[in-house]
Amino acid sequence: MQDLQTLRAFVAVAREGSVSRAAQRLHLTQPAVSLKLKLFQEGLGLTLFHRRPQGLALTDDGHALLPAAEKALAAMAAFEQNARALHSTLRGRLKIGTIVDPEFIRLGAFLHRLVERAPQLETELHHGMSGTVLEWVHRGELDVGFFLAPPGEGPGITEIAHRELTHFDYHVIAPAGWGSRLAGAGWAQLAALPWITTPENSAHHRLLHGALDPLGVTPNGVSQVDQEACMLDLVRAGVGLSLARDALAMAERQERGLVIAEGVRLPCALGFAWRRDRGEEPVIAEALEVLTGVWGAPPP
């Protein structure tokens, strides 16, 4: 096996057609390049060049070996590049709090970009309600997390920084056939109907009570759940009213005949949170860069 410098000398002379020009390119002396070529040919037992007035030209054997030599050098260059990259590759574990469904928060796109940019970084997902995710982030049990809140209100915790990703509306949905019960009803009348409620840590609870508390009324809760999928199932089953994101509400009305209360909606924002004092940590900074690639730059 010849060393890499000898292999580089062979390729350089083949490309340049001249030992002197190859020596300049390799930052070696001409005698050093000539010696490497001599030893290379002797070691292989082959004649790789023949002389001509313009310089050196490859023999048939030289032409046959040149592609393999170039491929070997390219493979070694790639190996060295990968080895160097490992010195700067981000390592560690990123604990992410997730909410609602993965498609809505673009979790797949987020994780795909994160793995592309930082293949040595491990991710750990924890699903919960918005309030629970924010508590976990606050206590340092999670590094970052998605959450829902009224637009502009943020997490409501001083130590937590956040970025709003998108705005949407929640609608009140009811079982099929309840159209007459919802006709012309405002929040006070809707509150008196059977409701599928959520725990206090849920964004749904915060949004609904933000609309009802100023009126001095509370929802007539008949069942409490902590997942949107369960809420929808119970509405479909005829148990009572619930909140649903605009896209879900429209799909349920079209596909299953669920009823949407007209004229009432609750604005909401999807946000991404992290502890303010950890924003410069490499793992969290990388997550925020990836987030920008998925959702776009944050508003000024």
C-alpha positions as CSV (number, residue, x, y, z in Angstrom):
1,M,0.0,0.0,0.0
2,Q,1.4,3.4,-1.0
3,D,0.9,6.5,1.2
4,L,-1.5,9.2,0.3
5,Q,1.2,11.6,-0.8
6,T,2.4,9.1,-3.4
7,L,-1.2,8.6,-4.7
8,R,-1.6,12.4,-4.8
9,A,1.6,12.7,-6.8
10,F,0.4,10.1,-9.3
11,V,-2.9,11.9,-9.8
12,A,-1.3,15.3,-10.0
13,V,1.2,14.3,-12.6
14,A,-1.5,12.6,-14.6
15,R,-3.6,15.7,-14.6
16,E,-0.8,18.2,-15.2
17,G,1.3,16.1,-17.6
18,S,4.4,17.5,-16.0
19,V,6.4,16.7,-12.8
20,S,7.3,20.3,-12.3
21,R,3.8,21.6,-12.5
22,A,2.6,18.7,-10.2
23,A,5.3,19.6,-7.7
24,Q,4.1,23.2,-7.6
25,R,0.5,22.1,-7.1
26,L,1.5,19.7,-4.3
27,H,4.0,22.2,-2.7
28,L,6.8,19.6,-3.0
29,T,10.1,19.7,-4.8
30,Q,10.4,18.2,-8.3
31,P,12.9,15.5,-7.2
32,A,10.5,14.4,-4.4
33,V,7.6,14.0,-6.8
34,S,9.9,12.1,-9.3
35,L,11.0,9.8,-6.5
36,K,7.5,9.1,-5.4
37,L,6.5,8.2,-9.0
38,K,9.5,5.9,-9.4
39,L,8.7,4.0,-6.1
40,F,5.0,3.9,-7.0
41,Q,5.6,2.3,-10.3
42,E,8.2,-0.1,-8.9
43,G,5.9,-1.1,-6.1
44,L,3.1,-1.9,-8.6
45,G,5.4,-3.5,-11.2
46,L,3.8,-1.3,-13.8
47,T,4.8,1.5,-16.2
48,L,2.3,4.3,-15.7
49,F,3.8,7.1,-17.8
50,H,5.8,7.5,-21.0
51,R,7.8,10.6,-22.0
52,R,6.8,12.8,-24.9
53,P,8.1,16.2,-26.0
54,Q,5.3,18.0,-24.1
55,G,5.9,16.2,-20.9
56,L,4.6,12.9,-19.4
57,A,1.6,11.0,-20.7
58,L,-0.3,8.1,-19.2
59,T,0.2,4.6,-20.5
60,D,-2.7,2.3,-20.9
61,D,-2.0,0.9,-17.4
62,G,-1.9,4.5,-16.1
63,H,-5.3,5.3,-17.7
64,A,-6.7,2.2,-16.2
65,L,-5.6,3.1,-12.6
66,L,-6.3,6.8,-12.6
67,P,-10.1,6.6,-11.9
68,A,-9.4,4.2,-9.0
69,A,-6.8,6.5,-7.6
70,E,-9.0,9.6,-7.9
71,K,-11.8,7.6,-6.2
72,A,-9.6,6.6,-3.4
73,L,-8.4,10.2,-2.8
74,A,-12.0,11.4,-2.9
75,A,-13.1,8.8,-0.3
76,M,-10.2,9.8,2.0
77,A,-11.1,13.5,1.6
78,A,-14.7,12.7,2.6
79,F,-13.5,10.6,5.5
80,E,-11.3,13.5,6.8
81,Q,-14.2,16.0,6.3
82,N,-16.6,13.8,8.3
83,A,-14.0,13.3,11.0
84,R,-13.5,17.1,11.3
85,A,-17.2,17.7,11.3
86,L,-17.6,15.5,14.4
87,H,-15.6,18.0,16.4
88,S,-18.3,20.6,15.8
89,T,-21.3,18.4,15.7
90,L,-24.0,19.2,18.3
91,R,-24.4,16.3,20.8
92,G,-26.7,15.8,23.7
93,R,-30.5,15.3,24.2
94,L,-33.3,17.7,23.5
95,K,-36.5,17.1,25.6
96,I,-39.5,18.4,23.8
97,G,-43.0,18.9,25.1
98,T,-45.7,18.3,22.5
99,I,-49.5,19.0,22.5
100,V,-52.6,18.3,20.4
101,D,-51.8,16.3,17.2
102,P,-48.3,16.1,15.6
103,E,-49.5,17.3,12.2
104,F,-50.8,20.6,13.6
105,I,-47.6,21.5,15.4
106,R,-45.6,20.3,12.3
107,L,-43.7,17.9,14.6
108,G,-42.5,15.7,11.7
109,A,-41.0,18.5,9.8
110,F,-39.4,19.9,12.9
111,L,-37.8,16.6,13.9
112,H,-36.7,15.9,10.3
113,R,-34.8,19.2,10.0
114,L,-33.3,18.8,13.4
115,V,-31.9,15.4,12.6
116,E,-30.5,16.7,9.3
117,R,-28.7,19.6,11.0
118,A,-27.6,17.7,14.1
119,P,-27.5,14.0,13.5
120,Q,-25.8,13.3,16.8
121,L,-28.6,15.0,18.8
122,E,-31.1,12.8,20.5
123,T,-34.7,13.9,21.0
124,E,-37.1,12.9,23.7
125,L,-40.8,13.7,23.3
126,H,-43.3,14.2,26.2
127,H,-47.0,14.8,25.4
128,G,-49.2,16.8,27.6
129,M,-51.5,19.7,28.0
130,S,-50.3,23.3,27.4
131,G,-50.1,24.2,31.1
132,T,-48.4,20.9,32.0
133,V,-45.8,21.4,29.2
134,L,-45.1,25.0,30.5
135,E,-44.6,23.7,34.0
136,W,-42.2,21.1,32.9
137,V,-40.2,23.7,30.9
138,H,-40.2,26.0,33.9
139,R,-38.9,23.3,36.2
140,G,-36.2,22.3,33.7
141,E,-37.7,18.9,33.1
142,L,-38.1,19.8,29.4
143,D,-35.9,21.9,27.3
144,V,-38.5,23.3,25.0
145,G,-42.2,22.8,24.4
146,F,-45.2,23.7,22.3
147,F,-48.2,25.4,24.0
148,L,-51.5,27.1,23.3
149,A,-52.6,30.5,24.7
150,P,-54.7,33.5,23.7
151,P,-52.8,35.6,21.2
152,G,-50.3,38.0,22.8
153,E,-50.7,36.5,26.3
154,G,-47.8,34.0,26.1
155,P,-47.0,31.5,28.8
156,G,-47.8,33.8,31.8
157,I,-44.5,32.8,33.5
158,T,-41.8,35.4,33.7
159,E,-38.9,33.0,33.5
160,I,-40.2,31.5,30.2
161,A,-39.5,33.0,26.8
162,H,-41.7,32.1,23.9
163,R,-42.3,32.6,20.2
164,E,-45.8,32.6,18.6
165,L,-45.9,30.4,15.5
166,T,-49.4,30.8,14.2
167,H,-52.9,32.1,15.0
168,F,-56.2,30.3,14.6
169,D,-59.7,30.1,16.1
170,Y,-61.5,27.6,18.3
171,H,-65.1,27.0,17.5
172,V,-67.9,25.5,19.6
173,I,-69.0,22.2,18.1
174,A,-72.1,20.1,19.0
175,P,-73.4,16.6,18.1
176,A,-75.2,16.1,14.8
177,G,-78.9,17.2,15.1
178,W,-78.3,19.9,17.7
179,G,-78.7,22.7,15.3
180,S,-81.9,23.9,16.8
181,R,-80.4,23.9,20.3
182,L,-77.5,26.2,19.1
183,A,-79.6,28.5,16.9
184,G,-79.0,32.1,18.0
185,A,-77.3,31.0,21.2
186,G,-74.7,33.3,22.8
187,W,-72.1,32.3,25.3
188,A,-74.5,32.4,28.3
189,Q,-77.0,30.1,26.5
190,L,-74.3,27.7,25.3
191,A,-72.9,27.4,28.8
192,A,-76.2,25.9,30.0
193,L,-76.0,23.0,27.6
194,P,-74.0,19.8,28.4
195,W,-70.2,20.4,28.0
196,I,-67.2,18.2,27.7
197,T,-64.7,20.1,29.8
198,T,-61.0,19.9,30.3
199,P,-58.6,20.2,33.4
200,E,-57.4,23.6,34.5
201,N,-54.0,22.9,32.9
202,S,-55.6,22.7,29.5
203,A,-55.6,25.7,27.1
204,H,-59.3,24.8,26.3
205,H,-60.1,25.5,30.0
206,R,-58.3,28.8,29.9
207,L,-60.0,29.9,26.7
208,L,-63.5,28.9,27.6
209,H,-63.4,30.4,31.0
210,G,-61.9,33.6,29.5
211,A,-65.2,33.9,27.6
212,L,-67.6,32.7,30.4
213,D,-66.1,34.2,33.6
214,P,-66.9,37.8,32.7
215,L,-70.5,36.8,32.2
216,G,-70.7,35.1,35.6
217,V,-71.5,31.7,34.2
218,T,-69.8,28.3,34.2
219,P,-70.1,25.5,31.6
220,N,-72.5,22.7,32.5
221,G,-69.8,20.0,32.5
222,V,-70.9,16.4,32.1
223,S,-67.6,14.9,31.3
224,Q,-63.9,15.9,31.7
225,V,-61.2,14.7,29.3
226,D,-57.6,15.8,28.7
227,Q,-57.1,15.0,25.0
228,E,-58.7,16.6,21.9
229,A,-59.3,13.2,20.3
230,C,-61.4,12.1,23.3
231,M,-63.3,15.4,23.2
232,L,-64.2,14.8,19.5
233,D,-65.3,11.2,20.2
234,L,-67.6,12.3,22.9
235,V,-69.2,15.0,20.7
236,R,-69.7,12.5,17.9
237,A,-71.3,10.2,20.5
238,G,-73.9,12.9,21.4
239,V,-72.5,13.7,24.9
240,G,-72.3,17.4,24.7
241,L,-70.4,20.5,23.4
242,S,-66.7,21.0,23.0
243,L,-64.1,23.3,21.5
244,A,-62.4,22.4,18.3
245,R,-59.7,24.1,16.2
246,D,-61.1,25.7,13.1
247,A,-59.8,23.1,10.6
248,L,-61.0,20.2,12.8
249,A,-64.4,21.9,13.3
250,M,-65.0,22.4,9.5
251,A,-63.8,18.8,8.8
252,E,-66.1,17.3,11.4
253,R,-69.1,19.3,10.1
254,Q,-68.5,18.2,6.5
255,E,-67.6,14.5,7.3
256,R,-69.8,13.7,10.3
257,G,-72.5,16.4,10.4
258,L,-71.4,18.0,13.6
259,V,-72.9,21.4,14.3
260,I,-70.8,24.6,14.7
261,A,-72.2,27.4,16.8
262,E,-72.4,30.4,14.7
263,G,-71.0,33.8,15.7
264,V,-68.9,32.5,18.6
265,R,-65.2,31.8,18.4
266,L,-62.1,32.0,20.6
267,P,-58.8,33.3,19.0
268,C,-55.8,31.2,20.0
269,A,-52.1,31.1,19.2
270,L,-49.7,28.2,19.0
271,G,-46.4,29.0,20.7
272,F,-43.0,27.5,21.4
273,A,-41.4,28.0,24.9
274,W,-38.1,27.7,26.6
275,R,-36.5,29.0,29.7
276,R,-35.3,32.6,29.2
277,D,-31.9,31.9,31.0
278,R,-31.2,28.9,28.7
279,G,-31.8,30.5,25.3
280,E,-28.1,30.6,24.5
281,E,-27.5,26.9,25.2
282,P,-26.4,25.2,21.9
283,V,-29.1,22.6,21.9
284,I,-31.9,25.1,22.5
285,A,-30.4,27.6,20.0
286,E,-30.3,24.9,17.4
287,A,-34.0,24.1,18.1
288,L,-35.0,27.7,17.6
289,E,-33.0,27.8,14.3
290,V,-34.9,24.7,13.1
291,L,-38.2,26.2,14.3
292,T,-37.6,29.2,12.0
293,G,-37.0,26.9,9.1
294,V,-40.3,25.1,9.7
295,W,-42.5,28.1,10.6
296,G,-40.7,31.1,9.2
297,A,-39.0,34.0,10.9
298,P,-40.7,35.3,14.0
299,P,-42.6,38.6,13.6
300,P,-40.6,41.8,14.5
